[in-house]
Amino acid sequence: MDFKYDEESDFMAIKLTKNPTIAYAEEMGDVVVHFNAKDKPVYLEILNSKSFFKQAVINLPKKDLVQMITAQNLNL
């Protein structure tokens, strides 16, 4: 996973695979999910990133948040 954040535009791009081959995309509010031909998400665009992640942390159950952070730190 690789990500890029542009503070000026508050835009985050997250590459979920090394070389994503994009077949189509779907917009879901401030998130655009890009899928490959096998319907697997390969790339994400997050608009208004600061407010998006602030809301995610507020709405995510604490046990799920701890599991996400732990998994990310262990690269699982």
C-alpha positions as CSV (number, residue, x, y, z in Angstrom):
1,M,0.0,0.0,0.0
2,D,1.2,3.5,-0.9
3,F,-0.4,6.8,-0.2
4,K,0.1,10.4,-1.1
5,Y,-1.4,13.4,0.6
6,D,-1.7,17.0,-0.7
7,E,-2.3,19.4,2.2
8,E,-3.2,22.3,0.0
9,S,-6.1,20.5,-1.7
10,D,-6.7,18.2,1.3
11,F,-6.7,15.2,-1.1
12,M,-5.4,11.7,-0.4
13,A,-4.6,9.0,-2.9
14,I,-4.1,5.5,-1.7
15,K,-2.7,2.8,-4.0
16,L,-3.7,-0.6,-2.8
17,T,-1.6,-2.6,-5.2
18,K,1.8,-2.0,-6.8
19,N,0.6,-1.5,-10.4
20,P,-3.2,-0.9,-10.3
21,T,-4.9,-1.6,-13.6
22,I,-8.1,0.4,-13.3
23,A,-11.2,-0.9,-15.1
24,Y,-13.8,1.5,-13.6
25,A,-14.5,3.7,-10.6
26,E,-17.4,4.5,-8.3
27,E,-17.9,7.7,-6.3
28,M,-19.1,7.2,-2.8
29,G,-19.4,10.7,-1.2
30,D,-15.9,12.1,-0.8
31,V,-14.3,8.8,-1.8
32,V,-13.7,7.5,-5.3
33,V,-12.9,3.8,-5.4
34,H,-11.2,2.5,-8.5
35,F,-11.6,-1.2,-9.3
36,N,-9.8,-3.7,-11.5
37,A,-11.5,-6.0,-14.0
38,K,-12.1,-8.6,-11.3
39,D,-14.0,-6.0,-9.2
40,K,-11.3,-5.7,-6.6
41,P,-10.5,-2.2,-5.2
42,V,-7.0,-1.1,-6.3
43,Y,-6.9,2.7,-5.8
44,L,-8.7,5.2,-3.6
45,E,-9.1,8.9,-3.8
46,I,-10.3,10.7,-0.7
47,L,-11.5,14.3,-1.0
48,N,-11.7,16.5,2.1
49,S,-9.4,14.0,3.8
50,K,-9.1,15.7,7.2
51,S,-12.9,15.8,7.8
52,F,-13.3,12.3,6.3
53,F,-10.8,10.7,8.7
54,K,-12.0,12.8,11.7
55,Q,-15.5,11.4,11.1
56,A,-14.2,7.9,10.6
57,V,-12.4,7.9,13.9
58,I,-15.5,9.3,15.7
59,N,-17.8,6.7,14.1
60,L,-15.6,3.6,14.2
61,P,-16.1,1.4,17.3
62,K,-13.0,1.7,19.5
63,K,-12.1,-2.0,19.3
64,D,-12.1,-1.9,15.5
65,L,-9.9,1.2,15.6
66,V,-7.4,-0.5,17.8
67,Q,-7.4,-3.6,15.5
68,M,-6.8,-1.3,12.4
69,I,-3.9,0.5,14.1
70,T,-2.3,-2.7,15.3
71,A,-2.7,-4.4,11.8
72,Q,-1.2,-1.3,10.1
73,N,1.8,-1.2,12.5
74,L,2.5,-4.9,12.0
75,N,2.0,-4.6,8.2
76,L,-0.6,-7.4,8.2
